[in-house]
Amino acid sequence: MPVLAFISSVFFLGTIVVSHCLKKDISFKKDALSKFALGRYGFVLSLGLYSIGLAEIVLAFILFTEFGSLLGTSSLAAAGVGSVMVAMFKMEQPKETLRGYLHVTGAVVQFFAFPLALILLADYVHGGLLYIFTLATCTLNIFLFSWIMIYVVAGTEHSVPFFGLIQKINIILMTAWVLLVSFTYIQ
């Protein structure tokens, strides 16, 4: 099962790269990642979002069987469900239907539940560098999510020239953690 989490994470990173190559009209720095799941070739990123959701859910199951931390692993699984919601319910600009609101809800769940999971799982993650990476990822996720939420609450997320970059750094950090932890269980 750790191989599935690892491969799903690598696949997600690959879909980010492919989506950026296929949709050159969308700005890497300005636009939210979800925008790449719209229109022609949008299915590429949608598949990636499903795969990172699967990776987080699988890793939550692995860590639960290893440590039994119900709250930490439930938070990680919730983050995975958030990713699946983002894939299922496409972004809307402006949000006009339940679909758009469910998309945003999935994103908020992902961005909130993931650092919460890291806080709750940090004591279970052994091995010096992995523990340090967990704390660093958690701290940066909280900082970046807070920064994102300031723009979202102000309603300026689509006009900030670097909003998409902040969001993508946050997403790549989370994916790197899933990759690294799942890799440590591949033996």
SEGU-32710 format. One line per field, with one value per residue (C-alpha): residue in one letter; x, y, z. Coordinates in steps of 0.05 Angstrom, whole numbers. Each point is the difference from the previous one (the first is absolute). Layout:
# residues N
type: a;...
u: X;...
v: Y;...
w: Z;...
END
This chain:
# residues 187
type: m;p;v;l;a;f;i;s;s;v;f;f;l;g;t;i;v;v;s;h;c;l;k;k;d;i;s;f;k;k;d;a;l;s;k;f;a;l;g;r;y;g;f;v;l;s;l;g;l;y;s;i;g;l;a;e;i;v;l;a;f;i;l;f;t;e;f;g;s;l;l;g;t;s;s;l;a;a;a;g;v;g;s;v;m;v;a;m;f;k;m;e;q;p;k;e;t;l;r;g;y;l;h;v;t;g;a;v;v;q;f;f;a;f;p;l;a;l;i;l;l;a;d;y;v;h;g;g;l;l;y;i;f;t;l;a;t;c;t;l;n;i;f;l;f;s;w;i;m;i;y;v;v;a;g;t;e;h;s;v;p;f;f;g;l;i;q;k;i;n;i;i;l;m;t;a;w;v;l;l;v;s;f;t;y;i;q
u: 0;56;19;-70;5;69;-19;-65;40;50;-57;-32;65;4;-71;19;58;-40;-58;46;29;-68;-33;50;-55;-7;51;43;11;-69;-52;-23;18;-74;-5;41;-56;-48;-13;41;52;-30;-8;76;2;-65;32;59;-46;-35;68;28;-66;9;73;-20;-56;46;55;-50;-19;74;16;-63;20;71;-16;-74;-5;-73;-2;64;-17;-73;25;47;-58;-44;53;-3;-76;9;45;-52;-53;43;5;-74;-28;33;20;-48;15;-42;-29;-72;-22;7;55;44;-11;15;65;21;-22;44;59;-9;-6;64;39;-26;1;69;40;-46;19;74;-8;-35;47;66;17;-10;46;68;68;32;-7;-70;-23;33;-31;-68;5;26;-55;-53;26;4;-69;-31;35;-18;-72;-8;28;-48;-60;16;-7;-62;-36;18;-26;64;28;-11;34;64;57;32;-60;8;73;-15;-53;45;58;-49;-26;70;23;-58;14;74;-18;-47;55;54;-42;-28;71;24;-51;21;45
v: 0;50;-10;21;64;14;-12;40;59;-3;-5;63;39;-24;25;69;4;-28;47;60;-22;-13;64;55;53;-8;35;-44;57;33;-54;-52;-72;-17;43;-52;-51;41;-7;-38;-46;16;-75;-6;41;-30;-69;27;29;-67;-34;45;-9;-75;6;39;-49;-61;32;15;-73;-22;48;-21;-73;20;49;-1;76;7;76;9;-52;23;70;-26;-41;63;38;-56;6;75;-13;-48;54;50;-49;-17;70;47;72;56;73;29;-54;-6;-71;-52;-32;62;3;-74;11;55;-43;-57;47;29;-70;-20;61;-1;-75;-14;44;-23;-72;18;31;-62;-49;36;-40;-65;18;-26;12;68;31;-26;30;67;-2;-15;61;45;-23;11;69;22;-30;39;64;-9;-21;62;44;-33;10;74;9;-45;36;67;-26;17;-69;6;68;-14;-11;-55;-35;-63;-5;2;-53;-45;4;-21;-59;-22;1;-44;-48;-3;-21;-54;-24;-1;-35;-51;-13;-15;-56;-32;-58
w: 0;11;-73;-20;41;-28;-73;8;27;-56;-50;30;-7;-72;-14;26;-48;-59;15;-1;-67;-31;25;-14;1;76;44;45;49;1;-12;50;-16;-6;-62;-37;12;-42;-75;-50;33;68;11;7;65;24;-4;39;54;7;5;55;37;-6;23;63;17;-11;41;56;1;2;57;38;-3;22;56;14;1;-17;1;-41;-52;-4;-15;-54;-30;3;-39;-52;-3;-10;-61;-28;9;-37;-57;-1;5;-49;17;-19;-9;30;44;-23;15;54;-42;8;75;7;-38;48;60;-25;-8;70;30;-36;21;72;14;-28;49;56;-18;2;69;26;-34;13;63;-38;-58;20;-32;12;-70;-11;66;-18;-70;31;47;-56;-48;54;17;-73;-15;57;-23;-73;14;44;-56;-50;46;8;-75;-4;56;-31;-67;-36;-13;-75;-6;40;-49;42;31;-42;18;75;-9;-43;50;55;-42;-21;73;20;-58;18;71;-25;-49;54;53;-48;-27;71;4;-65;21
END
